[in-house]
């Protein structure tokens, strides 16, 4: 009997070690696979625009324009961006070290890595099991709009980091009598910096600090102490928010305008009735029921519900898009995902801890899912890359090259800071290049316009030997299809015979 008991204990312990080691390995592999994408040598339009904004240079500036200072970055952000500009300022200083695409993308990757770490630490506060928390953190590698932010040169990974930091603050303040205000203040400073990533993050943080302030107001502290504590905690946020309003928001009129390429509930409220969105609403209803029925109120669930209600309202009044699976809406999806990881983790904790066979099967399923995710993660792994094409292109005859407005920013980056900067002389850059700016590009060309209406506009670029531009991609379906080929998702190339 003793031997049987000992064998059972050893078997369970060995499985526990295998499970923990397996989770650690899968987590490392997932991060490694994502990190491969930061080496992709081409910045698409939004990424390249982010880079030029961070350099204090207008996106349609003349080639070889001198890099501006921090004042120019702030001025650029006012009129060329829809974000507060914190990421642009950080990227400005980051690019002082190196301007290669790999190094530039390392910045969002570090924010994503930080978000992954905070996710684990926050979940561990709820589950009291670090390895199980690491296991559930793998969910960040399942949603494309989460993991794509790790290698895209934009502010999305900084937003993920900010969301989780703010949720961590909520969790730290649930026991008001044992708050370490020094740690809370330091965390508030980091949050105040991270909320400059996107305006949606600022809305999220305002709601979170509202919950904290409300809990303090209804606490047993005296009135002066309540006001002092609220002021102390919210001061960094108030200072940064005021600065953002003064230097960014009041100039960015487009922020309050409806963007035609995004989904708004004001346009079609029936959008909420499709299967995916209905499923998401069902998850919110489950969270609401969980919050109401629980004797100990979970402020993270309350925050998640209030944030989602707020953004539904903002979408109805045309102030913010609503699409739960869009990268722009990570602000509503991530808290929901975290809350369900908490609920499932709390209810399956003992089951996973004491059933080694089930744990092994679970680990195997996660590994298979990870392999599947690799296909999604490795989206930039294409054999035909722009810089390779241009290196191999015949420049001996000094061809004339046309780059449309959407390719302008990318071509300029490649030759001035990217992988083609050593080819400037050989490729006669910028002398033989026609870089269309935002005011003169063929903005009337789209799929809805009849062929005879765009034929004349297309003819005017036929004098060029090489035409680069995603906005002309649909031209491949017309009579000149044989002269075009797709280089990648964002880019099409036209070669004159």
Secondary structure, 3 states (H helix, E strand, C coil): CHHHHHHHHHHHHHHHHHHHHHHHHHHHHHHHHHHHHHHCCCCCHHHHHHHHHHCCCCCCCCCCCCCCCHHHHHHHHHHHCCCCCHHHHHHHHHCCCCCCHHHHHHHHHHHHHHHHHHHHHHHHHHHCCHHHHHHHHHHHHCCHHHHHHHCCCCCHHHHHHHHHHHHHHHHHCCCHHHCCHHHHHHHHHHHHHHCCCCHHHHHHHHHHHHHHHHHHHCCCCCHHHHHHHHHHHHHHHHHHHHHHHHHCHHHCHHHHCCCCCCCCCCCCHHHHHCHHHHHHHHHHHHHHHHHHHCCCCCHHHHHHHHHHHHHHHHHHCCCCCCCCCCHHHHHHHHHHHHHHHHHHHHHHHHHHHHCHHHHHHHHHHHHHHHHHHHHHHCCCCCCCCHHHHHHHCCCCCCCCEEECHHHHHHHHHHHHCCCCHHHCCCCCCCCCEEECCCCCCCCCCCCCCCHHHHHHHHHCCCCCCEEECHHHHHHHHCCCHHHEEEEECCEEEEECC
